[in-house]
Amino acid sequence: MHVSDVLLECSKECARLSRECRNKQVADALFEISARLLSAATHDAELAVDDAQATSQPDLYVGSFRGE
């Protein structure tokens, strides 16, 4: 399981707990944590995609062209 998957699951659980919480201050704190976890999950997933794309693309600068 990727880090972004764990962060996303935690974000969802915090959001669920926030909805069910009767204490407004605690509910607001849980919602804020949920939003921060979701942001971290998104950032981590973007980094993973960027890394995967970087390793799968051929290096265009290797070698030389004739006539240079």
C-alpha positions as CSV (number, residue, x, y, z in Angstrom):
1,M,0.0,0.0,0.0
2,H,1.4,3.4,-1.0
3,V,1.7,6.3,1.5
4,S,-0.9,8.3,-0.4
5,D,-3.4,5.4,0.0
6,V,-2.8,5.4,3.8
7,L,-3.1,9.2,4.0
8,L,-6.4,9.1,1.9
9,E,-7.9,6.4,4.2
10,C,-7.0,8.4,7.3
11,S,-8.4,11.5,5.7
12,K,-11.7,9.7,5.0
13,E,-11.9,8.4,8.6
14,C,-11.3,11.9,10.1
15,A,-14.0,13.3,7.8
16,R,-16.4,10.6,9.0
17,L,-15.6,11.2,12.6
18,S,-16.0,14.9,12.1
19,R,-19.5,14.4,10.7
20,E,-20.5,12.2,13.7
21,C,-18.9,14.3,16.4
22,R,-21.3,16.3,18.6
23,N,-18.6,18.6,19.9
24,K,-18.2,21.4,17.4
25,Q,-14.6,22.3,18.4
26,V,-13.5,18.6,18.0
27,A,-15.5,18.2,14.8
28,D,-13.8,21.3,13.3
29,A,-10.3,20.0,14.3
30,L,-11.0,16.6,12.8
31,F,-12.2,18.2,9.6
32,E,-9.0,20.4,9.4
33,I,-6.9,17.3,9.9
34,S,-8.9,15.5,7.2
35,A,-8.2,18.3,4.8
36,R,-4.5,18.4,5.6
37,L,-4.3,14.6,5.1
38,L,-6.1,14.8,1.8
39,S,-3.7,17.5,0.6
40,A,-0.7,15.4,1.7
41,A,-2.2,12.3,-0.1
42,T,-2.7,14.4,-3.3
43,H,0.9,15.7,-3.1
44,D,2.4,12.3,-2.5
45,A,0.4,10.8,-5.4
46,E,1.6,13.6,-7.7
47,L,5.2,12.9,-6.7
48,A,4.8,9.2,-7.4
49,V,3.3,9.9,-10.8
50,D,6.1,12.3,-11.7
51,D,8.7,9.8,-10.6
52,A,7.1,7.0,-12.6
53,Q,7.0,9.2,-15.7
54,A,10.6,10.4,-15.3
55,T,11.8,6.8,-15.1
56,S,9.8,5.6,-18.1
57,Q,10.7,8.3,-20.5
58,P,13.9,7.9,-22.7
59,D,16.7,10.3,-22.2
60,L,16.4,12.6,-25.2
61,Y,19.8,14.2,-24.7
62,V,21.9,11.0,-25.0
63,G,24.1,10.8,-28.1
64,S,24.8,13.5,-30.7
65,F,23.3,14.5,-33.9
66,R,25.1,14.6,-37.2
67,G,26.2,18.0,-38.4
68,E,26.7,19.5,-35.0
